[in-house]
């Protein structure tokens, strides 16, 4: 058996209404002056009320930074760090989507140590220690609450990653009540994002391992069984909680068996056209899966019953694989997500630039089960441009 290392968040609390435990969690971590890192949308829809009520009842004085934006810029990270230091916080709570949680990870580290953001880009470059950290997702998609990764926007169209086990939080809290106000299109796109995490973890070329495989399968079963219900009947707490747990399991899987070409081709769409990450993934997903068939058909066939229980497993491996890919394309349509780059303002003339940028994502492309060259990337973008 191939040697591997598996790392994850120390403690995961999965419970409807679990936000009521936040003060107890802070006490256990000796957090007396937490900084809540979030975005204005969370404030506007009233989601801070429950967490602040619990903290106030326990006489825990929290500061709130609510200016996190999608795809947070490096300058924003530095601003939050300065805010945290000015208010002498002793712990950080990331509350929101992936951008808020990624920001919280970096702030917990940089506000506690004397390191600079530009010095910790890359893999395991962190030398200092972070403040106690709690991450609370309000979307079921990124899995950031269990990943050692934080993505930062470093230029107009460029991103960089900080990857270190030190970014894994002390506690991840999964509470479906915090996702009830998500719009249907966000629920759908983030759910597909989580499914991509599981699929790419299962086919990851270098670090695929038995733990990530088990998590990926369970994640896909939870996500595929609940994504339609959660999207179109958003008040269903059971479906919402299943989606949160599925996204968390998928996050644990890809944190240890990293994602690949789907994400590599999705990132430039976010950088150039500000297409949300989950939607960027869904736009290229069927095309990357078809590209990978010659190298990953056996693995895709193994995943098929966890995604669509109606697929006839007595068919050939190739038939099962193509049936699976067709099902995923139909699911994306069923969720009313866009299916072509052209519909989102991408022009044919942009495809070359996107392909060039995708080829820079070497950290991700090395994990793909099939090598991707520039011509391949251009062809995949062309298919995504035309749509499905």
N, C-alpha and C positions, 0 to 999 in steps of 0.2 A: 504494500500500500504506500502511495506517495505521502511523504511527510507534509504536514501543514500546521499552521497556527490559526486559531480561531479566537477573536477578541470581540467583546460586545459590551453594551451598557451594563453597569453593575446591578441595577434594579429596575424592573419594569412593573408598573402598576396599571392593570387593565380592568377598568370598572366604570360603568355608567354612573356619573355623579362623583367620580374620584377627585374632582377639583376641591372638594371639601376637605381633603387630606393635606392640602398644600402647606398649611401652617405646621402640621406635625412633621412633614418631610423637612421643612426648613429647620425646625428644632433639632431633628436628628443629625442634620448636617452642620449644626452650629451657625446657621445663617440668621443674623439679627437685622441686617440692613440690606435686603436684596435689591438688585436692579432688575426690573421687568423690561425686557427688550421685546418690542412688538411694533405693529404698524397702525396707521391711523384708521384703517378699515376695521380692525379689531375694536378700537375705541368707539367708532361710530355705531357699530352694531351692538354695543353694550356688553361685549364678552368679558371686559375687565371687571364687571361688577362682582361676579362670583368669587374671583380670586382675591380681589381687594377686601371683600367682606370677610373671607376666611382669615386673611392676614391681619386685618384690623382687630378682629375679635381676639386674636392671640397677642395683640400689642406688638406686632412686627411692623416696623416702619419701612415701607417700600418706596423706592423711587421708580418712576416710569419714564422710559425713553420710547416714544411712539412714532418716530420719524423714519423707521426702516422702510426702504423702498424695494421693489422687486429687483433682483440682480444687483445686490448692494455694491456700491463703489468702494474702492479702497479708502477714499477720503471720508466716507460715511463711517466706516469701521473706526478710523482714527478719532472721529468726532465723538462716537459713543464711548470709546476708551477714555477720552478726556473727561467726559461727563461722569463716568463711573468713578474716576479718581477724584474729581472735585467733590463728589458726594460721599467719599470714603465708604463705598459699599463693601460688603464682605461675602457676597454671593451673587449669582446671576440666574435669572429665570428667563429662558427663551419661550415666548408665547406667541404662536402663530404658525405661518407656513414655513417652508424651507429657508426663505431669506432671513426671517427673524431668528430661526434656530441657528443657522450658520453664523449670523452676526453675533449671537449670544455666545457661541463657542469661542470665537476669536476674542471677544471682549473679556470673557472669563480668564483667558490666558494673558492677554496683553495688559489688562488693568492690574494684574497680580505680579507680573514679572517686568523686567526692564528690556524685554525683547521688542524689536520693531517688526511691523507686518512684513516689510520687504525681505526680511531675513528668514522668514519661516515658510515661504512658498516651497512647494515640493513635498517630498516624502520624508517624514521623521526628522525634520529640521528643528523642532521645538526642543529647547533645553530647560526652560523654566517650568514652574508649576502653576496651575490655574486655581482660581477660586472655586468653591463648591458650585456645581452646575446642575440645574433641573431644566429639562426640555419638555414642553407641552404642545404637541401638534394640534392645530385646528383644521387641518386638511388631512385626508388619508391618501398620501401619495409619496412624498419625498423620502420618508423613512429617516430623515436627518436626525431624529431623536436617538438612533442607534448606529449612526455611522461616524467614523473618525475623520470626516471630510468637511471642509468648508470651502465654498466657491466664492471668489471675489472678482468683480468686474474691475479690470485694471486700465482699460482704455475705452475708446468709443465702441469697439467691437470685440475686444479681447478679454479673456477671463483667465484666472490662475487659481490653482487649488492648493490648500494646505491640508496635508494628510498626516495624521498622527494619532496614535491610540490615546494620547493625552486629551484629545478633543471629545472623546466619549464621555457623556455626562454621568453623574452619579445616579440620577433617577430619570426615567422616561415615564410620563403620566399620560395614559390614553383614556380619554373621556368623551364618548360620543355626543354628550349634550353640548359640547363646544363646537360641534360641526353642523348643528341643525340649521344654521342660517346660511350655509354654503349654497350658492346658486347651482342649478343643475349642471351647467356647462363646466363649472369648476370641479364639481364632484366627479363628472365623467372624465375630464382630462387628467386630473390627479390620480384617479383610479387606474387609467391606462398606464400612466407613469409607473405606478407601483407594479403593475403586471410586467412591464418591460424590465424593471429591476430584477424580478424573479426569473424571467426567461433568460436574460443575459447572464445572470449569476450561474444558472444551471449549465450554460454552454460556455462559460468563461474558460479561455484556453490555458491559462497558466495556474490559477489558484483554486480552481474547482475542487471541492472537497466534500466528504460525506455529510458534514453538518449543514453546509450551505445548500446541498442538494435537498435534504429533508425540509429545510425551511422554505426553499423555493416552491416545492410541491404543495406544501400546506398553505403557503401564501396564495398561490394561484387558485387553489380550490376555494378559499374564502373570498377572494376578490371576484372571481368569475361567477360565483353563485350569488353575489350580493350587489354587484356594480349597477345592474339595471334597476333593481329595486331602490337602491340608495339614491340613484340619479333622479328617478321619476316619482318616488314616494319618499322625499327627503325627511319626513317626520318619523320614519321607521328607525327607532333607536337601535334595535337589534341588528339591522342591516348596517347601520352606520358604525356600530362597535365592531362588527365583523370586518368592515373595510379598514378601520383603524388598525386592528390587529394584523390583518393581512399585509397592510403597508409596512407595519413594523417588522414582521417576519421577513418580508422581501428586503427591507433595509438591512437587517442582520445578514441576510444571504449575500447581498452585493457588497456589503462592507468588507467581506472576507473573500469573495470571489468576484472581482470587479467587473463592472459593465463594459460594453464594447462599442461596436459600430453604430448602433442606434443612437446612443448618446453622443458619439463623436460627430455624427451628422446633424444631430438636433441642436448642439451648442451654437453653431454659426447662425442658425435661424433665429435664435434668441438674441445673439449679438448684433446682427444686422437689421433685423425686422421686429425685434422685441415681441416675438411670438412667445407666449407662455411656454415654459419648459415641458409640461405634460403634453400640451398640444403639439409642440415640435416633435416629441417622440412619436406620437400617434400618426403624424403625417408621413414619417419615413419607415415606421415599424413594418408594415406588410412587405415593403420592397426590400428591406434588409433581410427579413426572414427568407424571402425567396432567393436572394443572392446567396445566403448561407446554406441552402438546402444540400448542396453537393458535399458539404463538410459536416453538417450537423443534423442530417435527417434522422439518424438514430436517436439523438437526444430530444429532438422536437417530438418524435413519435412517443417517447417515454412520457413527455409532459402532456400529451393530448388528452388523456382521460381526466386529468386534473383541471383542465380548462373547459372541455366540452364532453360531458359524459355520454352524449348521443353518438359520438364518432364510433364507427364500427371498427373494433380493434382486430378483427379477423382479416382486414385488408392488408395489402403490402405496406411496408414501411414508408415508401414514397407516397402512396395513396393517403395514408394516415396523416403524413406531414402536410400535404397539400390541402387536405380537408381542414386541418388545424389552421393553416394560414388563411384560408377562405373564411373560416368562422371568425377569426380575429378581425378581418376586414369588414365583415358584416356587422360585427359587434360595434365597431367604431361608427359605422353608419347608423346603427340602431340608436346609439347614444347622441345622435345629431351633432357630431363633431365634424368640422370641415375635413375634406378628404383630398384637397389639392393645394399646392403652394400658390398656384395662379389665383385662386380665390382669396388669398390673403395678401395680395399685392406684390408677390415675388414675380419678377420678370425673367423671361428666358435668358436675357443677357446677364442676369445675376448668378446663374448656375455655376459658371466657372469660378467666380470669386468664392462662392460657398464651398465648392469642392476643394479649392486650395486651402481654405481655412480649416476644413475638416481634416485634411491630411496633417495638420499641425497637432492634432489631438493624439499624439503617439501614446500617451499614458493610457488611453482607452483602446486605441486600435490594436495594440499588442494582445489584448484579451479576446479579440474576435476569433471565432473558430475557423474563419477563412481569411487569408490576407486580403486587404483592401488597398488598391492602388488608385492613382488620381483618376484614371479612366473609369474605374469602377464607381468611384464616388460621383463623378459627373453623370453616369448612367442612372444611378439610384436617384439623384436629385431630379433628373429629367422625368423619370417615372413618377416621382412625387409631385412634380410640377403639373403633369397631366392629370394625376389623381386616380382614384380607384372607385 
